C-alpha cells in the first residue's frame, strides 16, 4: 500500500525547490534503496524510521528496504487555473488520484523573487489555491450529478447511493467550502474516495521560510500553523533552500550543516512523517537474513489485509500471523529470544495489526 501526495502552490513559493530536494534526497539514497523516477514530476522517497535500522542490526539483515512515499509536483497554479489560466489546469488531473494534497506556502521575504500576487501573505495564497481546486471540483461534480439524478429517478440504487454523497459535497462547494468538510459514513467513504475530489483530500500545509527562520519559524509561518490547527489539518515549517543544500550532503557533513543552523534533522523528514501520518497509516515490519523491510498499511487493518500488502497470495491463503511487538523484538535480541521469552504470538484473521509489529505470515494457496 503506497501513499502519494500532490504538491500544489502558486508560482515562486519554493514548490519546485522542495520537490527537487525530495527527489535529490531519493537519488542520494538510491545506492541503498530501490528507487524509480516514474515521470519528471513524480518522485519517491524513503520514509525515515530508525526502528528499521535497529531491526536490521539485530536480525543481521543484508538489505534494508524502507516504505516509501510518492510526491507528484504540478505547475504553479494562478488565479483562473480551474478555467484554463496558466499551466496549472492541465496538471490538476495528475493529483486527482493522490491520497493527500500538500500546500506549499511562501513565508519568506525576498526582493529578488517576485511574488505573483505582489506581496507575501500565505493565508491569501492558500485561499487562492483552494479556490481554484474548489472551482475545479464544482465543475466536475455539477456535470456528474445530473447524470446520476436521471439514473436514480429510474430506480438505479447505486446512483441513489452516490447522490447521497455527491449532493452534500456539491452543496458545500457552492457555499465556497472544501469538499473535505463533508463527513461520509463508513459505508459512504469508498464512494467519496471514488469521486476523486481535489478538496476532498486531507491537507498538509508547508510553511516555506527563509534559512534564518528554519529553526524558529516567523510571523508568517505562525499564521499557517494557526490555520491548520483551526481546520484540524497538519502543518510543518521548513526552508526549501536549506533542504536543497542538505540533499547534496551526506553523513557527518549533513549533520554538521544542520547543527550550525540549530536544526536536529532535515525538514523533509518532517514533511514525510507528517504526510505519512495524514492518512492514519501505520508501519509493520518483516525481518530476516536477506532483508529487513517496512510495509505500509492503514490503521485498524486486520492481519489478512496486511499480508496482502506483501503479496495477494498471502491474503488469499492466509492461515496465521506470527507476531512480535517491536519493543519485544529489540528487548529480547530478535525473533528467537522473543519466542523463548513467550513474546511471539500466533494471531488469526481478526487480529488488528499494530504499528511496529514484526510479522511472519503463514499461508497456503
N, C-alpha and C positions, 0 to 999 in steps of 0.2 A: 504494500500500500504506500503510495507516494504522497507527496504534498507539493503543490505548486502554488506560487503566489505571483500575481500580476503587479508590476511596478508602474504606477501612474504618477503624473505630476505635470506642472507647467514647464515650459522651456526654461533653461538656465537656473534650475533649482538644485542641481547636483545629482539628478536621477541617473544619468548615464555614467557619471563618475562612480556612483555607488554600484551600479551593475557591473561596470568594468572591474572594479575592485573585487566584487564577488567572483567573477569568472577568473580573474588573475589568481585569486586565492586557490580556487579549484585547480587551476593549471599547475600551481606550485605543489599541490597535493597529488598530482597525477602519478608520481613515481610510486606512491604507496596505495592509492585507492583507485578503484575503477572510475573512469570518467568518460563522458562523451558530451560534446557540444552538439546539440540537436540542430540548431539553427543559429545564425549570428546573434539573434536577440533572445536566445534561450540558453540558460546555463544551470548547471547543477553543482551544489556544494555539499560537503560533508557536514553533518550535524555534530558539533563538538560535544563529546560526552566522556569525561575522564573515567567513568566506570568501565568503558570498553577496554582501555589500556590496562586497567587493573585485572580484568578477567583474562585478557590475553597473556599477561605475565604469569599468572597462576596456572592457567591452562596450557602454558608453553605452546601457544598457537603460533604457527609460522606466518600467518597473514591476519591483518586487522581490516575489517570491512565495516565502516560506519553506515548508518542510514543516511539518506540524502534528501535535500530539498531542491526543488526546481524553481527558478525565477524566470519570469517572462517579462521582458522590457518592451514598452511600446513608445512610439514617438511622443514628444511633448504635446499635451493637449492645450488647446486655446479655446477662448470663448467661441461657441459655434461649432465645436468639433463634432457634436452629435448631428449637425446638419451638413457636415462635409467640409467645414473650415479647417485649414491646416492639414497636417498629415495624420492627426490622431484618429480620425474616424475609421480609416481603413484598417487600423490595428485593434480597434475595440473588440472585434470578433476574436482576436487572439486570447483575450483574457476572460471571455465568457465561460470557458471551461476550467478556469483556475478555481482553486478552493478558497482563496482569500485575496484581498487587494491591499497593497502596500502604498500608502500615500506619502510621497517624498515632499516635504515642505521646507522651503528656504527660510532659514532662521539666522542668516548672516548678512552683514553689510559688505559690499564690495563695489566701489565705483567703476571698476574695470569690467564688471559683469552686469550688463543691463538686465533689469527685470522687465518681463513682458508687460506687466501691469503698471510699471513706473515707480513702484515703491515696495518696501518689504512689509508684508502682512500675511503671515502663514494661515491665519484663520480665513481671511478673504480668499486666499489661494485654494484652501481646502474646499470652500464653498463653490468656487468656480469649477473645480474638478468634479465635485459631487453633482453639481447641477447638470453638467454635460452627461454624466453617467445616468442620472435620473431621466433626462430627456431621451436618451437612447433606449432606456428600459420602457419608458412610456410609449414610445413609438412602436417598440416590439410587442408589448402587451396589447395595445389597442388593436393591432392587426390580428392578433391571435384570438382575442376574446370573442370577437364577432363570430368567427367560425365555430368556436366551442359552444356559444349560445344557441346557434342553429342546431347543432348536434344534440344538445341537451333537451331542446324542445321536442326533438324526435325520439326521445327516450334513451339516449346514449348515457349509460350510467358512469362510464369513465369520464366523459365530457362534463357531466354534472359535478363529479368529484374534483376535476381540475378547476372548474369555475369557482368552487368554494375556496380555492386558493388564489386564483388569478384576480377575482373581483376585489377582494380586500387589499391585495397588493397594489392593484391599479388605483384604488381609491386613495391609498397613501401617496402614491406618486403624483396624483392630480392635486394633492394638498401640498406638494413640494417636500415630501418626506421620503427618505430612502426605504426601499422595499424590506430591508432587514428589520424594520420596526414591526413587521408582521410576525406574529408568533404562531407558527404552524403546530398542529397537534402531532404526536408521534406518527400517526398514520399519514399526515399531510406532508411530512418532511421530504420523502422521496419525490413527491410531486413538485414541491417548491424548488428542490435542487434541480430537477429537470428543466425548469423554466430558465435556468442559467442567467438570472438577472444580475447585472453588474453591481447594483446597490443592494442585492440580497446576500452578498458575501460578507464575512467578518472583515473588519478593517484594522490594519496596523498603521499607525501614524509614525513616520520617521522624521524627527526634527533635525535637519542638517545644519549644524552650527559651524562657526569658524574654529580653527585649531585651538585658539586661546580659550575657547568656551567648552571644549570637549569634555573636560572633567566635571565642570560645574553647571553647564547649561547657561542660559541667559533669559532675559525677559520674554523674548520671542518664543523660545522653546517651552517656557513655563505655561504660556497660553495654550500651546499644543497639548501639554500634559493635562491641563485643566479640562480642555475639550474632550480628550479621550476619557478621562475619569467620568465626566458627566454623561457620556454615551455608553459607558461600560466597555469601551474599546481598549486596545493595547497601544502603547506608545514607547518609543525609545529615542534617546538622544545620541547622535553620532556626528562625527566630522568626516564627510566623504573624502575630503582632501587628505586627512590622516590615513584613512583606510586605503587610499590609493598608494600611499608610501609604504604602509605596513605590508600590503600584498606583495611588495617586491623584496621584502626581507624574510629571513627565517631564523629560527633558533634564538641564540643569545642576542643577535642584532635586533631582532624584533622586540624582545623583552626589554632591552636597554632603551630602545627608542620610545616604547610605551611608558616606561618608568620615568623617562625625562619629561614626559607630558602629564605625569600624575595619573596615568591610566593603568588598570590592572590587567586588561585583556583587550583585544581588538573589538571595536564597536560592532563589527559584523557578527561576532559571536552572539551579541545581544539581539541583533536583528533575527538571526537564525533561530535562536531559542524562543524568542517572542513569537515568531511565525509558527514554529512547531507547536507551541502551546495554544495558539489562537484557535485551533480546531479541536482542542482537547484530545490530543493524541498521546500515546504512551510508547515506551520502548521496551521490548523484551529481547533477550539475547540467546544465541546458540554458541557454545564454546567446545572446541575440540583441537586436536593437534594440528589440523590443517588450517583452521581459521577460527577467529572469534568475530562474531558478526552481530550487528544491531539490526533490529527489524521494527518497523512502524506499524501500529495498529490503533484503531480507535479505542478510547477508554470504554470500559464495560464490555469489550468483545469477549466472547467465550472461546474456550480452547480450540474447537474445530476451526473457527474463523481465523484465529491466529495462525494455526497450522497452514491454512490455505494461503496465507501471505507468502509462505516459503514455496509451496507448490500446491496446485489444485488437487493433486492426488492425495496429499496429506490430509486435506479436509474431507475429501470424498471417502477415504478409507480409514478415517480417524478411529483409533481404539482408546488410547490413553495418552496422557502427557506426564512425563517425569519432570517435576518442577522443584527448583531450589530458589529461594529468595536471594537476591544479590548479596545482602549483608551476611547471610548464612554461608554462601559460596566463598566469600572472602574470609570470613572469620574461621572457617574450617579448612582453609587451604585447598579448596577445589571440590570437585564432584565426589571423589571417594571419601574425603574427610567429612563432607556434609552427609553423605549416606551413612557412614559409621556413627555419626552423631544423631542420626534419626531426623535429619533436616530435609531429606529428599522425600517429596510427596508424590504419590501417583494420583493424578486428578482425571476426572471424567469429562463428558461432554458439556456439563453445566458449569464447569469451573470458569470463573471470570478472571482473566489474566490481569496480573498486577504489574505496574511499572517496575522494571528491574528484574523481573523473573528470568531465571536461566532455565531454558526448556529443552527437552528432547522428546520428540513425538513418536509414538508407536502407531503404525498404520498398516493397513492391508488392502490391496486393490487387486 
